[in-house]
């Protein structure tokens, strides 16, 4: 794959990220369901990692993580490193343990969301700011509602994946 | 995993860790001022946010016009009734105000005075995370807005406190955010307490009033304002009213559930208090 192909490929992935970002940050948060709005950007990082593998997953996860830390309130760098690691993990799981398909993406997304919200629950518990039942209730609803969006997010990136050059050279 | 180590995967991980460290350190050093990347993204996306906000507000207004007409008529009738009662009360208060002025002059006291420097701003975006309650406004450091400025609605009800500022945008933690804590005062009894966000109540759009004064006989509907103690926030901003008193999980202390007076879900325009002088 030439450098031009490489740039086009990741440019297209970045473009595909825009509607996901738009929906999460400007649309779905206005109309919460069961008191929560879904997390879509981590799902995008996982979907690409499942389709493209560990290295590309890490790279795309890094990019999405930087975007998250730039657009989310009160950034602490956790999403940058967290999504990069989740990209590696999801890529490795899909490549070596599961399959690089929708089912693999569903399982990897669930694990990723569990990791993200598990870390949040821990931070809140350590800070002593909320009771465990309230934290688990919020995390549970957030994960459940977010999982619904694995289907459209995966479909979007699968559509992109089928149209871009396959082999990634970094 | 061989592929990962063979194809610069480890370099990506190192880059991620370094970038995360830089983000954390820069955010900590700037103390509420947006880091350069967040500021840039905020500036670039401001027109998008403004556009989306305008379109959604327009659509919601059309929806209200079309489907909530009956409800609005009922509300109008109730407001007319309330207005008549308030006008009657106003007439009673007028004589008390005049008497108060005469007494101030007689005793040569400095009259109470409140002066505020305000900046009007539009709400352009709402909380992205379920773990916080924030609003993004259309004004920032260019308009003199700073961290810890209070934000109120058009009726002087407290909306929240500025927590992060970019050049032409800022993020406000609303008063129901679980990380908000400020001095409160019960208007009826004069007792001081702490207005505090709570994660479980945040979802219901409420907050709590803790460290209640001893033997405080709270009643449903009691108004709570900011106390202004500490001098960071002005006093007298209406936070909300008492809904009920509950006992906390330990069974040792009571707290009051407060319903904010401001309608956080439907705010379009707010005012940032950049500076204030209060003579009590």
Boltz contact constraints between the chains, C-beta under 6 A:
constraints:
  - contact:
      token1: [A, 25]
      token2: [B, 128]
      max_distance: 6.0
  - contact:
      token1: [A, 26]
      token2: [B, 52]
      max_distance: 6.0
  - contact:
      token1: [A, 29]
      token2: [B, 126]
      max_distance: 6.0
  - contact:
      token1: [A, 29]
      token2: [B, 128]
      max_distance: 6.0
  - contact:
      token1: [A, 35]
      token2: [B, 203]
      max_distance: 6.0
  - contact:
      token1: [A, 36]
      token2: [B, 130]
      max_distance: 6.0
  - contact:
      token1: [A, 54]
      token2: [B, 4]
      max_distance: 6.0
  - contact:
      token1: [A, 54]
      token2: [B, 9]
      max_distance: 6.0
  - contact:
      token1: [A, 55]
      token2: [B, 4]
      max_distance: 6.0
  - contact:
      token1: [A, 55]
      token2: [B, 7]
      max_distance: 6.0
  - contact:
      token1: [A, 55]
      token2: [B, 9]
      max_distance: 6.0
  - contact:
      token1: [A, 58]
      token2: [B, 9]
      max_distance: 6.0
  - contact:
      token1: [A, 58]
      token2: [B, 12]
      max_distance: 6.0
  - contact:
      token1: [A, 59]
      token2: [B, 12]
      max_distance: 6.0
  - contact:
      token1: [A, 62]
      token2: [B, 12]
      max_distance: 6.0
  - contact:
      token1: [A, 62]
      token2: [B, 16]
      max_distance: 6.0
  - contact:
      token1: [A, 69]
      token2: [B, 23]
      max_distance: 6.0
  - contact:
      token1: [A, 70]
      token2: [B, 37]
      max_distance: 6.0
  - contact:
      token1: [A, 70]
      token2: [B, 38]
      max_distance: 6.0
  - contact:
      token1: [A, 70]
      token2: [B, 41]
      max_distance: 6.0
  - contact:
      token1: [A, 71]
      token2: [B, 41]
      max_distance: 6.0
  - contact:
      token1: [A, 72]
      token2: [B, 128]
      max_distance: 6.0
  - contact:
      token1: [A, 73]
      token2: [B, 132]
      max_distance: 6.0
  - contact:
      token1: [A, 73]
      token2: [B, 134]
      max_distance: 6.0
  - contact:
      token1: [A, 73]
      token2: [B, 171]
      max_distance: 6.0
  - contact:
      token1: [A, 75]
      token2: [B, 23]
      max_distance: 6.0
  - contact:
      token1: [A, 75]
      token2: [B, 27]
      max_distance: 6.0
  - contact:
      token1: [A, 76]
      token2: [B, 24]
      max_distance: 6.0
  - contact:
      token1: [A, 77]
      token2: [B, 20]
      max_distance: 6.0
  - contact:
      token1: [A, 77]
      token2: [B, 23]
      max_distance: 6.0
  - contact:
      token1: [A, 77]
      token2: [B, 24]
      max_distance: 6.0
  - contact:
      token1: [A, 80]
      token2: [B, 16]
      max_distance: 6.0
  - contact:
      token1: [A, 80]
      token2: [B, 19]
      max_distance: 6.0
  - contact:
      token1: [A, 80]
      token2: [B, 20]
      max_distance: 6.0
  - contact:
      token1: [A, 81]
      token2: [B, 16]
      max_distance: 6.0
  - contact:
      token1: [A, 81]
      token2: [B, 17]
      max_distance: 6.0
  - contact:
      token1: [A, 81]
      token2: [B, 20]
      max_distance: 6.0
  - contact:
      token1: [A, 84]
      token2: [B, 16]
      max_distance: 6.0
  - contact:
      token1: [A, 92]
      token2: [B, 1]
      max_distance: 6.0
  - contact:
      token1: [A, 129]
      token2: [B, 178]
      max_distance: 6.0
  - contact:
      token1: [A, 130]
      token2: [B, 199]
      max_distance: 6.0
  - contact:
      token1: [A, 134]
      token2: [B, 199]
      max_distance: 6.0
  - contact:
      token1: [A, 134]
      token2: [B, 200]
      max_distance: 6.0
  - contact:
      token1: [A, 142]
      token2: [B, 130]
      max_distance: 6.0
  - contact:
      token1: [A, 170]
      token2: [B, 7]
      max_distance: 6.0
  - contact:
      token1: [A, 170]
      token2: [B, 8]
      max_distance: 6.0
